[in-house]
């Protein structure tokens, strides 16, 4: 009886400790960004509390029919040193009677959030072999990085959206679609949903074509209060996007050209409680 009682108490203590134990701190809250690895930087930039993914996929059937689906990227892995961030799309597969998976993918980053820009700086530092630079080169890099990181966003939230596809002849159509967009056209179809309210787009900017990206700017306050705070635990980016247009005919190589996915509306949610950076909400 005594041993059984001790065992039960031991189990209860373990349960209570598990409940009371704080969540494991992510690497971005454990060390300075200068010490982040390339894999950790890519994690922040590809699948983190500040970065969300969405893919629209089509599977071309041999008889010309298609299956279509949309899938959001998964949350960041708890394995902080992983060199292969989760949530990446674009993989291909083969199955009886099917062609490879074809997709259009979007990655939305809260560019105004400091950890996102620090990850970009650190990744550039690694790629440019900062440790091998001479004193003058390091000074030039440090000054440029300092100016980039010093930019403040007291009144706005900036979201960078990257687009990609694993189908060559869709890429030009994607670039054309987003290059022809402008603030006036997108204002009725692009917004943030926060606490039951819609926050309209302030401005749109298409990045250089080689970057395959565009920037969305939203106000940082709604009804005079911060966008995220009491009663506003998350914000959802919503972009109503038209379908790319292609004819389902044979191309020059004799292959059947596939219609892009029928649905391409972007809906991505960012949770405030996960966007804590060194004790403060970063967005």
PyMOL commands that set and color helices and strands:
alter all, ss='L'
color gray80, all
select helices_A, chain A and resi 2-20+27-29+33-35+38-46+114-127+130-132+135-150+168-179+183-186+209-211+272-274
alter helices_A, ss='H'
color red, helices_A
select strands_A, chain A and resi 51-61+66-72+98-110+156-165+190-194+197-206+213-219+221-222+225-226+234-239+266-271+276-277+280-281
alter strands_A, ss='S'
color yellow, strands_A
deselect
rebuild
show_as cartoon
